[in-house]
Amino acid sequence: MYGNGLPIDKETCRDLIKETDSRISSVDYTTIEELEKEIANW
């Protein structure tokens, strides 16, 4: 998603954190590998 090396603005960063937190809280990840992939995208 943002792996292109370009900087993101503060609002986009907050949105990404909220989305990721929501996915983790809702147990949207079924494996630790999926969570690690999400972390790698950061």
mmCIF file as Biopython writes it, N, C-alpha, C and O atoms, coordinates in Angstrom:
data_model
#
loop_
_atom_site.group_PDB
_atom_site.id
_atom_site.type_symbol
_atom_site.label_atom_id
_atom_site.label_alt_id
_atom_site.label_comp_id
_atom_site.label_asym_id
_atom_site.label_entity_id
_atom_site.label_seq_id
_atom_site.pdbx_PDB_ins_code
_atom_site.Cartn_x
_atom_site.Cartn_y
_atom_site.Cartn_z
_atom_site.occupancy
_atom_site.B_iso_or_equiv
_atom_site.auth_seq_id
_atom_site.auth_asym_id
_atom_site.pdbx_PDB_model_num
ATOM 1   N N  . MET A ? 1  ? 0.824   -1.185  0.000  1.0 0.0 1  A 1 
ATOM 2   C CA . MET A ? 1  ? 0.000   0.000   0.000  1.0 0.0 1  A 1 
ATOM 3   C C  . MET A ? 1  ? 0.870   1.252   0.000  1.0 0.0 1  A 1 
ATOM 4   O O  . MET A ? 1  ? 0.805   2.050   -0.935 1.0 0.0 1  A 1 
ATOM 5   N N  . TYR A ? 2  ? 1.682   1.430   1.038  1.0 0.0 2  A 1 
ATOM 6   C CA . TYR A ? 2  ? 2.561   2.584   1.096  1.0 0.0 2  A 1 
ATOM 7   C C  . TYR A ? 2  ? 4.021   2.156   1.030  1.0 0.0 2  A 1 
ATOM 8   O O  . TYR A ? 2  ? 4.902   2.833   1.559  1.0 0.0 2  A 1 
ATOM 9   N N  . GLY A ? 3  ? 4.262   1.041   0.384  1.0 0.0 3  A 1 
ATOM 10  C CA . GLY A ? 3  ? 5.607   0.523   0.254  1.0 0.0 3  A 1 
ATOM 11  C C  . GLY A ? 3  ? 6.399   1.191   -0.843 1.0 0.0 3  A 1 
ATOM 12  O O  . GLY A ? 3  ? 7.500   0.747   -1.168 1.0 0.0 3  A 1 
ATOM 13  N N  . ASN A ? 4  ? 5.855   2.268   -1.431 1.0 0.0 4  A 1 
ATOM 14  C CA . ASN A ? 4  ? 6.544   2.920   -2.531 1.0 0.0 4  A 1 
ATOM 15  C C  . ASN A ? 4  ? 7.619   3.891   -2.065 1.0 0.0 4  A 1 
ATOM 16  O O  . ASN A ? 4  ? 8.289   4.517   -2.886 1.0 0.0 4  A 1 
ATOM 17  N N  . GLY A ? 5  ? 7.790   4.020   -0.735 1.0 0.0 5  A 1 
ATOM 18  C CA . GLY A ? 5  ? 8.838   4.870   -0.200 1.0 0.0 5  A 1 
ATOM 19  C C  . GLY A ? 5  ? 8.466   6.328   -0.081 1.0 0.0 5  A 1 
ATOM 20  O O  . GLY A ? 5  ? 9.248   7.121   0.442  1.0 0.0 5  A 1 
ATOM 21  N N  . LEU A ? 6  ? 7.283   6.705   -0.556 1.0 0.0 6  A 1 
ATOM 22  C CA . LEU A ? 6  ? 6.865   8.094   -0.449 1.0 0.0 6  A 1 
ATOM 23  C C  . LEU A ? 6  ? 6.305   8.359   0.946  1.0 0.0 6  A 1 
ATOM 24  O O  . LEU A ? 6  ? 5.670   7.487   1.540  1.0 0.0 6  A 1 
ATOM 25  N N  . PRO A ? 7  ? 6.538   9.554   1.464  1.0 0.0 7  A 1 
ATOM 26  C CA . PRO A ? 7  ? 6.016   9.864   2.797  1.0 0.0 7  A 1 
ATOM 27  C C  . PRO A ? 7  ? 4.495   9.985   2.783  1.0 0.0 7  A 1 
ATOM 28  O O  . PRO A ? 7  ? 3.891   10.313  1.761  1.0 0.0 7  A 1 
ATOM 29  N N  . ILE A ? 8  ? 3.896   9.715   3.926  1.0 0.0 8  A 1 
ATOM 30  C CA . ILE A ? 8  ? 2.453   9.884   4.050  1.0 0.0 8  A 1 
ATOM 31  C C  . ILE A ? 8  ? 2.189   11.011  5.034  1.0 0.0 8  A 1 
ATOM 32  O O  . ILE A ? 8  ? 3.018   11.311  5.893  1.0 0.0 8  A 1 
ATOM 33  N N  . ASP A ? 9  ? 1.027   11.629  4.898  1.0 0.0 9  A 1 
ATOM 34  C CA . ASP A ? 9  ? 0.723   12.726  5.813  1.0 0.0 9  A 1 
ATOM 35  C C  . ASP A ? 9  ? 0.165   12.198  7.128  1.0 0.0 9  A 1 
ATOM 36  O O  . ASP A ? 9  ? -0.140  11.013  7.261  1.0 0.0 9  A 1 
ATOM 37  N N  . LYS A ? 10 ? 0.038   13.098  8.093  1.0 0.0 10 A 1 
ATOM 38  C CA . LYS A ? 10 ? -0.384  12.730  9.440  1.0 0.0 10 A 1 
ATOM 39  C C  . LYS A ? 10 ? -1.766  12.085  9.449  1.0 0.0 10 A 1 
ATOM 40  O O  . LYS A ? 10 ? -1.988  11.090  10.139 1.0 0.0 10 A 1 
ATOM 41  N N  . GLU A ? 11 ? -2.688  12.649  8.687  1.0 0.0 11 A 1 
ATOM 42  C CA . GLU A ? 11 ? -4.056  12.117  8.650  1.0 0.0 11 A 1 
ATOM 43  C C  . GLU A ? 11 ? -4.091  10.702  8.081  1.0 0.0 11 A 1 
ATOM 44  O O  . GLU A ? 11 ? -4.797  9.841   8.606  1.0 0.0 11 A 1 
ATOM 45  N N  . THR A ? 12 ? -3.345  10.456  7.025  1.0 0.0 12 A 1 
ATOM 46  C CA . THR A ? 12 ? -3.284  9.117   6.436  1.0 0.0 12 A 1 
ATOM 47  C C  . THR A ? 12 ? -2.689  8.132   7.420  1.0 0.0 12 A 1 
ATOM 48  O O  . THR A ? 12 ? -3.159  7.000   7.534  1.0 0.0 12 A 1 
ATOM 49  N N  . CYS A ? 13 ? -1.663  8.555   8.129  1.0 0.0 13 A 1 
ATOM 50  C CA . CYS A ? 13 ? -1.029  7.697   9.129  1.0 0.0 13 A 1 
ATOM 51  C C  . CYS A ? 13 ? -2.028  7.329   10.221 1.0 0.0 13 A 1 
ATOM 52  O O  . CYS A ? 13 ? -2.126  6.164   10.606 1.0 0.0 13 A 1 
ATOM 53  N N  . ARG A ? 14 ? -2.767  8.313   10.720 1.0 0.0 14 A 1 
ATOM 54  C CA . ARG A ? 14 ? -3.785  8.041   11.748 1.0 0.0 14 A 1 
ATOM 55  C C  . ARG A ? 14 ? -4.830  7.065   11.241 1.0 0.0 14 A 1 
ATOM 56  O O  . ARG A ? 14 ? -5.230  6.147   11.957 1.0 0.0 14 A 1 
ATOM 57  N N  . ASP A ? 15 ? -5.277  7.264   9.989  1.0 0.0 15 A 1 
ATOM 58  C CA . ASP A ? 15 ? -6.282  6.367   9.410  1.0 0.0 15 A 1 
ATOM 59  C C  . ASP A ? 15 ? -5.760  4.936   9.309  1.0 0.0 15 A 1 
ATOM 60  O O  . ASP A ? 15 ? -6.483  3.982   9.596  1.0 0.0 15 A 1 
ATOM 61  N N  . LEU A ? 16 ? -4.506  4.794   8.901  1.0 0.0 16 A 1 
ATOM 62  C CA . LEU A ? 16 ? -3.912  3.465   8.790  1.0 0.0 16 A 1 
ATOM 63  C C  . LEU A ? 16 ? -3.813  2.788   10.151 1.0 0.0 16 A 1 
ATOM 64  O O  . LEU A ? 16 ? -4.077  1.593   10.283 1.0 0.0 16 A 1 
ATOM 65  N N  . ILE A ? 17 ? -3.433  3.561   11.155 1.0 0.0 17 A 1 
ATOM 66  C CA . ILE A ? 17 ? -3.329  2.998   12.502 1.0 0.0 17 A 1 
ATOM 67  C C  . ILE A ? 17 ? -4.702  2.571   13.012 1.0 0.0 17 A 1 
ATOM 68  O O  . ILE A ? 17 ? -4.845  1.492   13.588 1.0 0.0 17 A 1 
ATOM 69  N N  . LYS A ? 18 ? -5.708  3.414   12.801 1.0 0.0 18 A 1 
ATOM 70  C CA . LYS A ? 18 ? -7.068  3.071   13.241 1.0 0.0 18 A 1 
ATOM 71  C C  . LYS A ? 18 ? -7.568  1.818   12.531 1.0 0.0 18 A 1 
ATOM 72  O O  . LYS A ? 18 ? -8.157  0.938   13.160 1.0 0.0 18 A 1 
ATOM 73  N N  . GLU A ? 19 ? -7.336  1.734   11.225 1.0 0.0 19 A 1 
ATOM 74  C CA . GLU A ? 19 ? -7.779  0.569   10.445 1.0 0.0 19 A 1 
ATOM 75  C C  . GLU A ? 19 ? -7.078  -0.698  10.932 1.0 0.0 19 A 1 
ATOM 76  O O  . GLU A ? 19 ? -7.719  -1.732  11.120 1.0 0.0 19 A 1 
ATOM 77  N N  . THR A ? 20 ? -5.772  -0.617  11.135 1.0 0.0 20 A 1 
ATOM 78  C CA . THR A ? 20 ? -5.018  -1.780  11.583 1.0 0.0 20 A 1 
ATOM 79  C C  . THR A ? 20 ? -5.438  -2.195  12.992 1.0 0.0 20 A 1 
ATOM 80  O O  . THR A ? 20 ? -5.602  -3.382  13.273 1.0 0.0 20 A 1 
ATOM 81  N N  . ASP A ? 21 ? -5.610  -1.216  13.869 1.0 0.0 21 A 1 
ATOM 82  C CA . ASP A ? 21 ? -6.060  -1.504  15.229 1.0 0.0 21 A 1 
ATOM 83  C C  . ASP A ? 21 ? -7.428  -2.175  15.215 1.0 0.0 21 A 1 
ATOM 84  O O  . ASP A ? 21 ? -7.679  -3.108  15.977 1.0 0.0 21 A 1 
ATOM 85  N N  . SER A ? 22 ? -8.299  -1.699  14.353 1.0 0.0 22 A 1 
ATOM 86  C CA . SER A ? 22 ? -9.635  -2.279  14.231 1.0 0.0 22 A 1 
ATOM 87  C C  . SER A ? 22 ? -9.559  -3.725  13.748 1.0 0.0 22 A 1 
ATOM 88  O O  . SER A ? 22 ? -10.273 -4.593  14.251 1.0 0.0 22 A 1 
ATOM 89  N N  . ARG A ? 23 ? -8.694  -3.976  12.774 1.0 0.0 23 A 1 
ATOM 90  C CA . ARG A ? 23 ? -8.550  -5.341  12.249 1.0 0.0 23 A 1 
ATOM 91  C C  . ARG A ? 23 ? -7.993  -6.280  13.311 1.0 0.0 23 A 1 
ATOM 92  O O  . ARG A ? 23 ? -8.431  -7.425  13.428 1.0 0.0 23 A 1 
ATOM 93  N N  . ILE A ? 24 ? -7.034  -5.797  14.080 1.0 0.0 24 A 1 
ATOM 94  C CA . ILE A ? 24 ? -6.454  -6.625  15.140 1.0 0.0 24 A 1 
ATOM 95  C C  . ILE A ? 24 ? -7.492  -6.883  16.226 1.0 0.0 24 A 1 
ATOM 96  O O  . ILE A ? 24 ? -7.634  -8.009  16.702 1.0 0.0 24 A 1 
ATOM 97  N N  . SER A ? 25 ? -8.217  -5.834  16.615 1.0 0.0 25 A 1 
ATOM 98  C CA . SER A ? 25 ? -9.230  -5.961  17.663 1.0 0.0 25 A 1 
ATOM 99  C C  . SER A ? 25 ? -10.355 -6.902  17.267 1.0 0.0 25 A 1 
ATOM 100 O O  . SER A ? 25 ? -10.908 -7.607  18.111 1.0 0.0 25 A 1 
ATOM 101 N N  . SER A ? 26 ? -10.694 -6.913  15.984 1.0 0.0 26 A 1 
ATOM 102 C CA . SER A ? 26 ? -11.792 -7.762  15.519 1.0 0.0 26 A 1 
ATOM 103 C C  . SER A ? 26 ? -11.306 -9.156  15.141 1.0 0.0 26 A 1 
ATOM 104 O O  . SER A ? 26 ? -12.075 -9.965  14.622 1.0 0.0 26 A 1 
ATOM 105 N N  . VAL A ? 27 ? -10.034 -9.436  15.400 1.0 0.0 27 A 1 
ATOM 106 C CA . VAL A ? 27 ? -9.417  -10.727 15.078 1.0 0.0 27 A 1 
ATOM 107 C C  . VAL A ? 27 ? -9.626  -11.060 13.604 1.0 0.0 27 A 1 
ATOM 108 O O  . VAL A ? 27 ? -10.005 -12.174 13.241 1.0 0.0 27 A 1 
ATOM 109 N N  . ASP A ? 28 ? -9.367  -10.062 12.774 1.0 0.0 28 A 1 
ATOM 110 C CA . ASP A ? 28 ? -9.493  -10.238 11.328 1.0 0.0 28 A 1 
ATOM 111 C C  . ASP A ? 28 ? -8.315  -11.046 10.771 1.0 0.0 28 A 1 
ATOM 112 O O  . ASP A ? 28 ? -8.334  -11.462 9.613  1.0 0.0 28 A 1 
ATOM 113 N N  . TYR A ? 29 ? -7.306  -11.259 11.594 1.0 0.0 29 A 1 
ATOM 114 C CA . TYR A ? 29 ? -6.158  -12.058 11.182 1.0 0.0 29 A 1 
ATOM 115 C C  . TYR A ? 29 ? -6.359  -13.479 11.687 1.0 0.0 29 A 1 
ATOM 116 O O  . TYR A ? 29 ? -6.649  -13.694 12.863 1.0 0.0 29 A 1 
ATOM 117 N N  . THR A ? 30 ? -6.205  -14.428 10.807 1.0 0.0 30 A 1 
ATOM 118 C CA . THR A ? 30 ? -6.386  -15.814 11.222 1.0 0.0 30 A 1 
ATOM 119 C C  . THR A ? 30 ? -5.062  -16.489 11.541 1.0 0.0 30 A 1 
ATOM 120 O O  . THR A ? 30 ? -5.032  -17.530 12.197 1.0 0.0 30 A 1 
ATOM 121 N N  . THR A ? 31 ? -3.973  -15.901 11.079 1.0 0.0 31 A 1 
ATOM 122 C CA . THR A ? 31 ? -2.655  -16.481 11.365 1.0 0.0 31 A 1 
ATOM 123 C C  . THR A ? 31 ? -1.674  -15.378 11.739 1.0 0.0 31 A 1 
ATOM 124 O O  . THR A ? 31 ? -1.876  -14.212 11.401 1.0 0.0 31 A 1 
ATOM 125 N N  . ILE A ? 32 ? -0.632  -15.752 12.424 1.0 0.0 32 A 1 
ATOM 126 C CA . ILE A ? 32 ? 0.413   -14.792 12.774 1.0 0.0 32 A 1 
ATOM 127 C C  . ILE A ? 32 ? 1.110   -14.297 11.507 1.0 0.0 32 A 1 
ATOM 128 O O  . ILE A ? 32 ? 1.613   -13.174 11.475 1.0 0.0 32 A 1 
ATOM 129 N N  . GLU A ? 33 ? 1.144   -15.126 10.466 1.0 0.0 33 A 1 
ATOM 130 C CA . GLU A ? 33 ? 1.773   -14.718 9.209  1.0 0.0 33 A 1 
ATOM 131 C C  . GLU A ? 33 ? 1.023   -13.546 8.584  1.0 0.0 33 A 1 
ATOM 132 O O  . GLU A ? 33 ? 1.643   -12.637 8.030  1.0 0.0 33 A 1 
ATOM 133 N N  . GLU A ? 34 ? -0.322  -13.562 8.669  1.0 0.0 34 A 1 
ATOM 134 C CA . GLU A ? 34 ? -1.099  -12.448 8.123  1.0 0.0 34 A 1 
ATOM 135 C C  . GLU A ? 34 ? -0.798  -11.166 8.893  1.0 0.0 34 A 1 
ATOM 136 O O  . GLU A ? 34 ? -0.669  -10.095 8.300  1.0 0.0 34 A 1 
ATOM 137 N N  . LEU A ? 35 ? -0.688  -11.278 10.202 1.0 0.0 35 A 1 
ATOM 138 C CA . LEU A ? 35 ? -0.361  -10.115 11.011 1.0 0.0 35 A 1 
ATOM 139 C C  . LEU A ? 35 ? 1.047   -9.616  10.682 1.0 0.0 35 A 1 
ATOM 140 O O  . LEU A ? 35 ? 1.272   -8.409  10.600 1.0 0.0 35 A 1 
ATOM 141 N N  . GLU A ? 36 ? 1.980   -10.525 10.495 1.0 0.0 36 A 1 
ATOM 142 C CA . GLU A ? 36 ? 3.348   -10.130 10.141 1.0 0.0 36 A 1 
ATOM 143 C C  . GLU A ? 36 ? 3.389   -9.444  8.782  1.0 0.0 36 A 1 
ATOM 144 O O  . GLU A ? 36 ? 4.157   -8.501  8.591  1.0 0.0 36 A 1 
ATOM 145 N N  . LYS A ? 37 ? 2.573   -9.905  7.836  1.0 0.0 37 A 1 
ATOM 146 C CA . LYS A ? 37 ? 2.503   -9.244  6.525  1.0 0.0 37 A 1 
ATOM 147 C C  . LYS A ? 37 ? 1.988   -7.823  6.678  1.0 0.0 37 A 1 
ATOM 148 O O  . LYS A ? 37 ? 2.499   -6.904  6.039  1.0 0.0 37 A 1 
ATOM 149 N N  . GLU A ? 38 ? 0.985   -7.638  7.518  1.0 0.0 38 A 1 
ATOM 150 C CA . GLU A ? 38 ? 0.445   -6.298  7.759  1.0 0.0 38 A 1 
ATOM 151 C C  . GLU A ? 38 ? 1.504   -5.400  8.392  1.0 0.0 38 A 1 
ATOM 152 O O  . GLU A ? 38 ? 1.638   -4.235  8.015  1.0 0.0 38 A 1 
ATOM 153 N N  . ILE A ? 39 ? 2.249   -5.931  9.341  1.0 0.0 39 A 1 
ATOM 154 C CA . ILE A ? 39 ? 3.311   -5.173  9.979  1.0 0.0 39 A 1 
ATOM 155 C C  . ILE A ? 39 ? 4.378   -4.800  8.953  1.0 0.0 39 A 1 
ATOM 156 O O  . ILE A ? 39 ? 4.900   -3.685  8.976  1.0 0.0 39 A 1 
ATOM 157 N N  . ALA A ? 40 ? 4.699   -5.724  8.061  1.0 0.0 40 A 1 
ATOM 158 C CA . ALA A ? 40 ? 5.717   -5.459  7.035  1.0 0.0 40 A 1 
ATOM 159 C C  . ALA A ? 40 ? 5.297   -4.334  6.110  1.0 0.0 40 A 1 
ATOM 160 O O  . ALA A ? 40 ? 6.154   -3.639  5.564  1.0 0.0 40 A 1 
ATOM 161 N N  . ASN A ? 41 ? 3.998   -4.137  5.919  1.0 0.0 41 A 1 
ATOM 162 C CA . ASN A ? 41 ? 3.515   -3.057  5.057  1.0 0.0 41 A 1 
ATOM 163 C C  . ASN A ? 41 ? 3.782   -1.688  5.665  1.0 0.0 41 A 1 
ATOM 164 O O  . ASN A ? 41 ? 3.749   -0.676  4.966  1.0 0.0 41 A 1 
ATOM 165 N N  . TRP A ? 42 ? 4.044   -1.658  6.952  1.0 0.0 42 A 1 
ATOM 166 C CA . TRP A ? 42 ? 4.315   -0.384  7.612  1.0 0.0 42 A 1 
ATOM 167 C C  . TRP A ? 42 ? 5.743   -0.030  7.395  1.0 0.0 42 A 1 
ATOM 168 O O  . TRP A ? 42 ? 6.199   1.012   7.865  1.0 0.0 42 A 1 
#
